[in-house]
Amino acid sequence: MSLYDSPRYRAAHQGYATYKVQTGQLVAATATTDPALQTGVDTWIGPCPMPAAQRNENWRPLESIGQSRDMAQLPGRRERDFRTRIDIADGTFLDYAIRDRTDPDKVGTVKGLQLLTLEAGTFGAYGDAYAFQYIDSLMNTIAFSFAENQNVTADVNLWCMASLKQPTPISAITVPDSDVLIWSHSSVTIDGTDYHNILSRVSVNINNNLQRQGMRQQYAAIGGTEPEISRGCYAILPTLEKLQISYGLHDKLPDDMMDTDDWGAVTLRAEQPGGGKYVQIVIDQNYLNSFSQEQAAANGLLTFGAQTASQAIAITTGTT
């Protein structure tokens, strides 16, 4: 027996995570071969930890009488996803969490939700590079967090049709934009009043409720000759968009917000002072669903919480 001769020990700071907007779907329902690797996947998603990627073959056991253990393992549908937490500087990547309802059959989208190619790995400059491309990716969930004394962040989860090995990872070391938005850059406006001074946090969770449709045939023998898209789904489809909005409060809500009336548009905006980058989230319909007063020790300050039943969200980003 010989010891494995090619160990590689990498640190997360060697990593990169970039994306490219697709102009069309790369893995059609009729495809039987893997798509080509994409060029120009070089726009940073933002400052983040090394992303997590999941490759699931969904093997399942075959059980039968006459056998006191599993008889065999059978391959199931291949599923791929990608997730990370982004400290928001350039928020352009986050725009793709919201589908285009004015043109839902727009080329490069699925039901209005933008198709993306992602690439993540380690830079070639370190000498032990590797990378994968994640093709036909759609944003499944995104969770924004505005919290006291913290960076404005977004936890993202994307589903992908295929993850392809990238034999030529980015070689030159680059860094993402570090000019991030923070709590003190933000405002939370309801009916013309900014409630920033009584808020400790606001959480906005968007779920596109993606579903995988069907399972492709097995295009080659299990093992090295099987294409990446073999046994994959035929399509990834967004279903109903759902929102969850919650607030942490230093004070109780004003009396006129404690009834069942629509609060109207809630605008969360983080903008660098003096004119600079911004992210703005507008939620058009908001109804108080629950309000709570938290338990507090005698030496503690009172805190409160609220959740709303909300719908109709829009995200805009840019530079003022």
C-alpha positions in Angstrom: 0.0 0.0 0.0 1.3 3.5 -0.9 0.3 6.7 0.6 -1.7 9.2 -1.5 0.9 11.3 -3.3 -1.0 14.5 -4.0 -2.4 16.1 -0.9 -3.4 19.7 -1.1 -4.1 21.9 2.0 -5.8 25.2 1.1 -6.8 28.2 3.1 -10.1 29.9 2.4 -8.4 33.3 1.7 -7.1 31.7 -1.5 -10.6 31.5 -2.8 -12.7 33.5 -5.3 -16.4 33.6 -6.2 -17.6 35.2 -9.4 -20.5 35.2 -11.7 -21.8 36.1 -15.2 -25.3 36.9 -16.4 -26.4 34.4 -19.0 -28.1 35.5 -22.2 -29.9 32.1 -22.6 -30.4 28.7 -21.0 -27.3 26.4 -21.5 -28.9 23.1 -20.6 -32.1 22.6 -22.6 -34.6 19.9 -21.7 -33.4 18.1 -24.9 -29.7 18.2 -24.0 -27.8 14.9 -23.7 -24.3 16.3 -23.4 -22.7 18.7 -21.0 -22.6 22.4 -21.9 -19.3 24.2 -22.7 -17.5 26.0 -19.9 -18.3 29.7 -20.0 -15.8 32.5 -20.5 -15.9 35.8 -18.8 -17.2 34.6 -15.4 -15.3 37.3 -13.6 -17.6 39.6 -11.8 -17.2 39.3 -8.0 -20.4 38.5 -6.0 -18.9 40.5 -3.2 -16.9 40.0 0.0 -17.9 36.6 1.4 -16.6 33.5 3.0 -15.6 30.6 0.7 -19.0 29.4 -0.6 -20.5 26.1 0.2 -21.5 23.8 -2.7 -23.6 20.7 -2.5 -23.4 17.7 -4.9 -26.1 15.2 -4.2 -26.4 11.9 -6.2 -29.4 10.8 -4.1 -28.4 7.1 -4.0 -31.1 4.9 -2.5 -31.0 1.4 -1.2 -32.7 -1.7 -2.6 -34.2 -3.8 0.1 -35.7 -7.3 -0.2 -36.7 -10.3 1.7 -34.1 -13.0 1.8 -31.4 -10.4 2.5 -30.5 -9.0 5.9 -28.8 -5.9 4.6 -29.3 -3.6 1.6 -29.0 -5.6 -1.6 -27.7 -2.7 -3.7 -27.5 1.1 -4.0 -29.3 2.7 -6.9 -28.4 6.1 -8.4 -31.1 8.9 -8.1 -31.5 12.4 -9.5 -28.4 14.6 -9.4 -29.0 17.9 -7.6 -26.6 20.8 -7.2 -26.7 24.0 -5.1 -24.5 26.8 -4.0 -24.7 29.1 -1.0 -22.8 31.9 0.8 -23.2 35.1 2.9 -22.3 38.3 1.2 -21.3 41.6 2.8 -23.0 44.0 0.5 -20.9 46.5 -1.4 -22.0 46.4 -5.0 -25.5 45.0 -4.7 -26.0 44.2 -8.4 -25.8 40.4 -7.9 -28.7 40.7 -5.4 -31.1 42.2 -8.1 -31.3 38.7 -9.6 -33.3 37.4 -6.6 -36.4 39.2 -8.0 -38.0 38.0 -11.2 -39.0 40.3 -14.0 -42.8 40.3 -14.0 -43.1 42.8 -16.9 -41.3 40.4 -19.3 -41.4 36.9 -17.8 -40.4 35.2 -21.0 -37.3 37.4 -21.4 -34.4 35.6 -23.0 -31.9 34.6 -20.3 -34.5 34.1 -17.7 -36.8 31.3 -16.4 -40.3 32.7 -15.8 -38.6 36.1 -15.4 -35.9 34.8 -12.9 -32.4 35.5 -14.2 -30.1 32.7 -15.2 -26.5 32.9 -13.9 -23.2 31.1 -14.3 -21.2 31.0 -11.0 -17.5 30.1 -10.6 -15.8 29.4 -7.3 -12.5 27.9 -6.4 -8.9 29.0 -5.5 -6.6 31.2 -7.5 -3.9 29.7 -9.6 -1.3 32.0 -8.2 -1.1 29.7 -5.1 -0.1 26.7 -7.1 -2.8 24.4 -5.9 -5.8 25.8 -7.7 -9.2 24.2 -8.4 -12.5 25.6 -9.5 -16.0 24.6 -10.6 -18.6 26.4 -12.7 -22.2 26.3 -11.7 -24.3 26.5 -14.9 -27.9 27.7 -15.3 -28.1 28.9 -11.7 -31.2 30.5 -10.2 -31.6 32.3 -6.9 -33.8 30.1 -4.6 -33.6 32.1 -1.4 -32.0 35.3 -0.2 -32.1 36.6 3.4 -31.1 40.3 3.9 -30.0 41.4 7.4 -29.9 45.0 8.6 -28.6 44.9 12.2 -27.1 47.4 14.7 -23.4 47.9 14.3 -23.2 45.2 11.6 -22.6 45.1 7.9 -25.6 44.8 5.7 -25.5 41.2 4.6 -27.3 38.8 2.3 -27.4 35.0 2.7 -28.0 33.5 -0.8 -28.8 30.0 -2.0 -28.8 29.1 -5.7 -29.8 25.9 -7.5 -27.8 24.9 -10.5 -28.4 22.5 -13.4 -24.8 21.4 -13.6 -21.4 21.9 -11.8 -18.5 21.6 -14.2 -14.9 21.3 -13.3 -13.0 24.4 -14.4 -9.5 23.2 -15.5 -8.1 26.8 -15.7 -9.1 28.7 -12.6 -8.5 32.4 -12.5 -4.7 32.8 -12.2 -4.2 36.4 -11.1 -5.2 37.4 -7.5 -7.9 40.0 -7.4 -10.1 41.2 -4.6 -13.8 42.2 -4.4 -15.0 45.8 -3.6 -14.6 46.3 0.1 -16.6 49.5 0.4 -19.5 47.8 2.2 -22.8 49.2 3.5 -23.3 49.2 7.3 -26.2 49.7 9.7 -25.4 53.4 10.1 -25.9 53.9 6.4 -29.4 52.6 6.5 -32.9 54.0 6.9 -36.3 52.2 7.3 -39.1 54.4 6.2 -42.8 53.7 6.7 -45.4 56.3 5.5 -42.8 59.1 5.4 -41.2 58.4 8.9 -37.8 56.8 9.4 -37.9 54.4 12.3 -34.2 53.7 12.4 -33.8 55.0 15.9 -36.1 52.4 17.5 -35.0 49.5 15.4 -32.2 47.0 16.3 -32.6 44.9 13.2 -34.7 44.2 10.1 -34.7 40.8 8.4 -36.1 40.3 4.9 -36.3 36.7 3.5 -37.3 36.0 -0.1 -38.1 32.5 -1.2 -38.6 31.8 -4.9 -39.7 28.3 -4.0 -37.7 26.6 -6.9 -38.8 23.2 -7.9 -36.9 20.6 -9.9 -38.9 19.0 -12.7 -38.4 15.4 -13.8 -35.2 13.4 -14.1 -33.2 13.0 -17.3 -32.2 9.6 -18.5 -28.9 8.1 -17.6 -26.7 8.9 -20.6 -23.7 6.6 -19.9 -22.5 4.0 -17.5 -22.1 5.2 -13.9 -18.6 6.3 -13.3 -16.1 8.4 -15.3 -18.0 8.3 -18.6 -21.3 9.7 -17.3 -21.9 13.3 -18.3 -22.6 15.8 -15.5 -26.2 16.4 -16.7 -26.9 12.7 -16.7 -29.8 11.9 -14.3 -30.3 15.7 -13.7 -33.6 17.4 -13.8 -35.1 18.7 -17.0 -35.9 22.1 -15.6 -35.6 24.2 -12.4 -38.7 26.4 -12.1 -39.7 29.2 -9.8 -43.1 28.9 -8.2 -44.8 31.4 -5.8 -42.5 34.1 -4.4 -42.9 34.3 -0.6 -41.7 37.0 1.9 -40.9 36.9 5.6 -40.2 40.2 7.3 -39.3 40.6 10.9 -38.2 43.6 13.1 -36.3 43.9 16.3 -37.4 46.9 18.3 -36.1 49.0 21.2 -39.6 50.5 21.7 -43.2 49.4 21.1 -44.7 50.3 17.8 -46.7 53.5 17.5 -50.4 53.0 18.2 -51.4 53.6 14.5 -49.2 50.7 13.4 -50.8 48.2 15.9 -54.1 47.7 14.0 -54.8 45.7 10.9 -54.4 48.5 8.4 -51.8 48.2 5.6 -48.7 50.0 6.7 -48.2 50.9 3.0 -44.8 50.8 1.4 -41.8 49.9 3.7 -38.5 51.2 2.3 -35.2 49.8 3.5 -32.3 51.8 2.1 -28.6 51.6 2.8 -26.6 54.3 1.1 -23.1 55.6 1.7 -23.2 59.2 3.1 -22.5 62.0 0.7 -23.7 60.1 -2.3 -22.3 56.6 -3.1 -23.4 53.1 -3.5 -26.9 52.1 -2.3 -29.2 49.1 -1.9 -32.9 49.8 -1.7 -35.7 47.3 -0.9 -39.3 48.4 -1.2 -42.1 46.1 0.1 -45.5 47.5 -1.0 -48.0 45.7 1.2 -47.4 45.1 4.9 -49.8 44.0 7.7 -48.8 43.5 11.3 -49.0 39.7 11.9 -47.5 39.5 15.4 -46.0 41.7 18.0 -44.1 40.6 21.1 -42.5 42.0 24.2 -39.4 40.0 25.2 -38.6 38.9 28.7 -36.1 41.1 30.3 -34.0 40.9 33.6 -34.4 43.8 36.1 -31.0 45.1 34.9 -31.9 44.8 31.2 -33.5 47.1 28.7 -36.9 46.2 27.2 -37.0 44.9 23.7 -39.8 44.1 21.3 -40.4 42.2 18.1 -42.7 42.3 15.2 -43.5 40.3 12.1 -45.6 41.3 9.1 -47.5 39.6 6.4 -46.0 41.2 3.3 -45.9 40.9 -0.4 -44.7 42.7 -3.6 -41.0 43.4 -3.2 -38.6 45.3 -5.4 -34.8 45.6 -5.1 -32.8 48.4 -6.7 -29.0 49.0 -6.5 -26.6 51.4 -7.9 -24.6 54.6 -7.2 -26.2 58.0 -6.5 
